[in-house]
């Protein structure tokens, strides 16, 4: 795109039909007028994710899933080139990497990982009219968000609310439901889910006021501990003491025990918190959202000898599902099949489906988006519905860590897990 802009400057200076003709010949008429990222023989897309930092397993998993889905595939006679850049789950790096991909002329971004990182990239993408597809975050800022955003997954509000609602049905009181979350927009998306589930429950009004106060603080890492049934930690840090003490302070003030602790964070930080609480002798039931990364969470918890009593919600089908998309992903990914790589695989297959469904051979971003909006898709048995909003799936399932392995459980089966 920079090349074209430079030539336009020449046009303004010399402005003649002869000059225009010469420029179109030197730049190539077709490529000069084509959509960004669309060449005669390939389509270039990009992704920005943590490939080297504390949450690298999530970025590497999404990258692997998407790359595997796209490998060897052609759309309208073109191959797909997927360029990924590392941001180490650091929003400042995210912005720079996003700008670099736009300068390199990508058609769209797929599979970016994280909420604070998405917040950094979305304004840049909106300014460049670049679609954001299948980002690995359930944050509300992408629903609908700023810019041309297409979500695959259910939201964090849906994930946290599903577990809490099941807990309430199992007999928990609002004061017995606590949260340990990352101190940023990602964590606050989880708090929004807590509020959604508690709203209207007897005895919840004062708790919701506290949660509103906690959510209202602005800026980087505001002090949110010691206010209500919530403990927080700073992104990319692993010390759990302050957040743990915040929950103990709540127990002392409220006279209630934290029987269910909903966590919203990255796998190492959440594992350290659970491990610390268990070392302190707590018998809380823990839950985590899909972004946490179930397999990495399990591996780190094993270092603390924690092998049970953890629920992880997921936004893709069970790994042993007989759905064609899961069977296909298993054959393609082999031992690398996980909930994270499966999500990446679905996102990649969805992108291919949309590109194949687009009419004609003129690939543009506007046609890509209009092909999605208002329509439904079947991705190997996974139903995506964009008829009412920009989120295709509302699927939330629960897995339970028991004796060091996950098993899928019905959410209404929480009664047997509550201590």
N, C-alpha and C positions, 0 to 999 in steps of 0.2 A: 504493500500500500504506500509506503514511503516513496518508492520509485515512481509511482503514478503521480503522487503529490508534487514531487520535484519537477516532473514534466509539465504539470499544470501551471507551475510557476513560470516555466519557459513560455507557455502559451500566452499567459498574460502579458509577457514582455514583448513577444514577437507577433503573436496573434494573426497568422495567415493560414489559409487553407493548405498551402504548400507545406508549412511547418507542421500542421496537424497531421497531414498525410505521412510526413517523414517520421513523426513520433510513433504513429500507429504501426508503421512498418518496423521500427527499431524495437519497440516494446512487445509487439505481437498483438494484433487486434483482439483476438479472443481472450488472452490472458489479462490484458489491460482492463477489459470490461467485465471479467468474471467475478463472481462472489469470492470474498476472502476465503482461502482454504480450499477452494475448488479448482483443481487443475484438470488438464485433459486426461491424465491417467491416474490421478489420485485425489483423495479428500483428506485434508490435514485437520486433525482435532487435537485438543490438548487437555492436560489435567495438572492441577497443583495440589500436592499432598505431602504428608510427612513420610519421607523415605529414609531419613537418617536420624531422627530425633527420638524422644521418649515414647511416642505413639507410632513408631515406624511400622509396626506389624499391621496397623489398620491401613496405612497408605499403601504398603506393599501388597496387602491382600486385595484392595480395590484395584490397584494397577494390574495385578496378575489376573483377576477375574475378567476385567474389561479387555485386556490384551488377548486373553485366551479366546474370548467370544469373537473378537474381531479378526483373529489370526487367519490369514489365507482367504478372507472373504472379499468379494467384489460387489460394488453397488453401481449399477448403471455403467458397467464397464470400467470402473475405477477401483483401485485398492484403497484401503484405509490406513493412514499413518497416524499413530497415536503418540504424541510427544508429552512426556511427563517431566515436571520440574519439582524439586524438593523445596518445602518451606519449613520443615522441622516444627510444624504446628505453631508457627510464629507469624502473627498477622502482618508484621512489617515485611517479612520475607514474602508472604503471600502476595501482597500488592505488587512488589517488584517482579515476581515471577509471572503474575497475571499480565502485567504490562509487557513483559518480554514476549509472551506467547501471542499477544495481540499484534505486536510489532512484527512477529514472524508470520502473521496472517492466518491464524487458525479459524476454522469455520464455527466451532463451538467448543465449550469446555465440558468434559465429562468426568464425573466421579471425584471431584474435589472433596477433601476430608476435613470436617470440623465446622463448628459454629463461629467462633471468633475469626477464623480464617475466611469463612464465607462472607462475614460482615465486611472484611477488608476488600474482598474481590468483587462483590456485587456492584458497587458504584462504578468501578473501572469497566466491568463488562457492560453495564447499562449505557455508559457513555459511548462505548464502541459498538453498541447494538449486537453484542455477541451472546448467543443463547447459553444458559447454564443448565445442564441436563444431569439428572441422577446424582446430585451431590450427596455424600455420605454424612448427612445431618438431618435431624428431625425438627430443627429449630423453627419457630414461628416466623422469623424474618424472611424465610423463603416461601411463606404461605400467606399472601401471594408474593411478597418481597418486591424489590425494585429491579426492573429489567425483565428480560425474557427468560423466565425460570420454569423449568419442567421438573417436578419432583416424582421420583418413583415411590418412595417409602412413606409409611405412616409417621406421624409426628411424635415428638417426645411427650407432648401432652397426652396423646393417645396411649403411649406405652406406660407412662407412670400412672395415669388415671385407671388403666385396666387393672393393674396390680392393686392399687389402693381400693378401688371399688370392690374387688374380690375380697380384700381384707376386711372391709366394712361388712360385707355380706357374711363373712365368717365370724363376725362378732366383735371385731376390734372397735374401740372407741377412737374418735378423732385425736384425742390427746396422746394416744398410744402409737400414732403414726408419725415418724420423724424422718428427716432427710439429711443426707451428707452429699454436698454438691460442689462442683467446680465454681469458683467465684467469678463468673462472667456470664455472658448471654446463654451459653450452653447450660450451665447450672440453673439459671433463672427460667429457662424453658421447662426444666423439670419441676421447678416450684410452681409454675403455671399449671402443670398437670396435677400437682397436689391440690391446689386451690380448686381446680375443676372437679376433682373427685369429692372434695369435702363440702363443696357448696350445697347448702340446704340440709346438711346433716345436723341433728341436734347436738349442741355443744361445740359447734365449729366456728361460730361467728367471731369470737375473740381471736381464735387461732388464725383465721383468714385475715383479720386486721394486721396481725404480726407478719404474716407472709406478704401482705401488700407492702408493709413498711420495708421488709427485707428486699423486696423486688424493686422498690422505688429508688434506691441509692444509685447514683451515677458515678462515672469515672472508673479508673482502673483499680481493681482490688479494694473496694470500699469495705469498711469493717462491718461484717454482717453476723459475726458470732455473738452469742449471749443474748439474742433478742427473742427467739422463739424456738420451736422444735427443729432447728436447722443448724448444721455445722458446715462450714465452708473451708476450702483449701484453694491456694493459688495455682493456676494452670502451670503445668510442667514442674511442679514441686511434689514432694512425696512425704512430707511430715504431716501426720494425722492428729497430733496431740491437741491442737487448738480446736479443731472441729469436733473431736471426741469430747473434750471438756465442755463444749457448748451444749452437746446433747445431755451430758450429765447434769449440767446446770438446769436444763429444761426439766429433767426428771425431778430434781429437787424442788423447783418452783411449782411445778404442776401437781406433784404428788402422783404422777403417772409414770409407768415404765414404757420405754421405747420398745414395743414388741415387734414392730416392723420398721426397718430403716431403709428407705428408698434412696439409692445412690445414683448420682448422675455425674460421671467423670470418666477419666481415662483408666485403662486397666491397671497400671502399676500403682497409681494413686489410690484407687478404690481397694485394691488388694492389700496395700499397706494399712489402710484404715480398718478393714475387716480383720486383718491379722492382729492389729494392735488391740482392737476391741475384744477379740477372743482371748488374747493374752491377759487382758484385764478381767476376764471371767464373765463377760457379758453373754447372755443367751438370746440375743436378738436374732430375728429372721431378717436377712438382707435381700434386697433386690437391686438389679442393675439393668440399665437400658442397653439396647443393641450396640450402640457406639462403643461401649466399654470394651467389647471384644471378648467373647466368652472363653475362647480357648486360651488366650494369653492370661486372662484372669485366673482360670483354673490352674495353669502352670505355676503362677506366682503364689497363689493360695496354698499350693502343695508345700511350698517352702515354709509356710507357717503351720503345717499339718492341719489345714482347714480343707476338708474334703466333702462337706455337706452344708446344708442350710443356706444355700444361695440360689435365688431365682434370677434368671437372665431372660428378659423379653427379647424376642426376635421379630424382624419384619419381613422375613422370607419364609418359605415353606420349610418344614423339617428336613434335615439332611437325608433321612431315609424315606422321603416321600416318593411315591410312584409317579408323580407328575413328570411329563416328558422333559420339561426344562431342567429338573433336578437330575434325572437320569442322564441327560445330555451333558450337564455340567460335571457330573461324577466321572463320566467316561473321558471328558476332556481334561479335567483337573487332577484326577486320581487322588493321591494322598494329600494333595493341597486343597481339597474341597473343605470349606468351612463356611460358617454363616457369613463372614465378610467376603470371601472370594465368590460365594454364590450370589451375593447382592451385586458385586461388580459384574459377574457374568450376565445376570438378568438385565442390568443397565446397558451393557454392551449389545445384547440381543435386541433390546428395545430400540436402541439407536439404529441398528441395522433394519429393523422392521419398518420404522418410520421412513428411512431413506428409500427403502424398496417400494413403499406405498405411495410415495410422492409421485404425482402425475408427470409424465413426460421426462425429458432428460435435462431440463434446465433447473439445476440445483441451487436454490436460494434459501437464505435463512427464513425469509417471510413465508415461503412455501412449506418449509420444514415445520415451522410453528403452526401454521394453519392446518397442516395435516394432523397435528396432535389435538389442537383445541376443539373441544366439543365431541371428540370421538372416543371409541373404546378399542382396546387391543387385547389379543390373547397371545401371551408370550409363553408358549409351551405349557399351557394350563394355568398360568398366573394371569388373572384378569386385571387389566388396568383401565380405569374409567376417568376420562378427562372431560366429561360432559358438564360438570358443574364447577370444577376448580382446576388448579394446576398440580394436583396430587393424584397420582394414578391408583395407588394401593392404600387400603386401610387395614391391611393384614397385621395382626399382632398375635403372636403365640408365646407361650411361656415354656422355658426349659428350667429344670431343677437339678442342681449339682448334688448328687447323692453317691457317697462312697467313691468320690473322685471321677465320676462320669456324669454327663448330662443326659437327662431323659425328658421328653416332651410331656407336659402335664396340662390338664385342663385348668383354666384359671379358677373355675369354681371348686377345684380340688385343694384350695389353699387352707381350708379348715383343718386338714390333717397336719399341716405344717406349722400352724400357729402354736407357740409354746405358752 
